[in-house]
Amino acid sequence: MNDRKFQMENIAIIGLGLIGGSIAKALRKSPIKLKIAAFDNKETIELALEEKVIDQKLNSIEEAAEYDFIILSLPTDLSLKFFKKLIPLIKKDAIISDVCSVKGPFEKEWQGAESKGFYIGGHPMTGKEIGGFKNSDPLLFENAVYIISDKAKETKRISDFLQFVNLIGARGIYLDPFLHDDVVANVSHLPQLLSVALLNSVSSNNGTINYLNFAAGGFRDLTRIASSNFDIWKSIIELNKKDIISSIDNFQKNLNRIKKMVEE
């Protein structure tokens, strides 16, 4: 990290699930003294305060507008909803960001809006199949790729955002937000759907035995992520439908090619 003073001492995190909670824990363990506030349900906030992961709670989404750095870490549809609400409210030179795995809709919304602050879209390429604050981990981002929208590359606050990425242990890589959605449709969204499809395919075999009782490590590795929360994936699929369908079409072509090779 460079020697420039970090300019985002007041941070608001909206959503303390796996990613938001891990960001808060990673920042709390960083060498920089930060004021961290968060918005979530009462139980999660009380636990985060008890563990001293955050300093105070936000009583409303709108309160986040008073902070230097706002991170939206809710399911994609909710993050987009509150993103729209906060755009005109954030203070001058503040940064608003999100950690969602779909970037195009946020970029389109930002391009058509007016704000005193800056939007820097981000997507840390890491996670677990089990979410929630209790499963959050300050080491979750260690050496992980953190995709950053290249639309924000020239903003005057980008240096601060890069320092934030470094503080949590990740490596920033710039990518066009719309190209991002195509990339993650293939390397993240498609594997999630294939994992579910494979598990359902084997589970639906009719017979006197349960095929899953004989599944070994390879099958478990391929289907591990099938247990991920569908409430989170529902909005991702809805907002990135076009690219996901394209990735499925391409995969089907390759699967048909393999099928033909087996037949021959």
Protein Blocks (a to p, Z undefined) as FASTA:
>chain_A
ZZbdcfblbccdehjafklmmmmmmmmmpmbdcdddddddfklmmmmmmnomafbdcfbf
klmmmpmbdcddbdfklmmmmmmmmmmmpcghiacddfbfbfklmmmmmmmpccfbdcdd
ddddbddfbecjklgcfklmgopacdddfklmmpcklmmmmmmmmmnopacddddfklmm
mmmmmmmmmmmmmmmmmmmmmmmpgcfbdfklmpcfklmmmmmmmmpcfklmmmmmmmmm
mmmmmmmmmmmmmmmmmmmmmmZZ
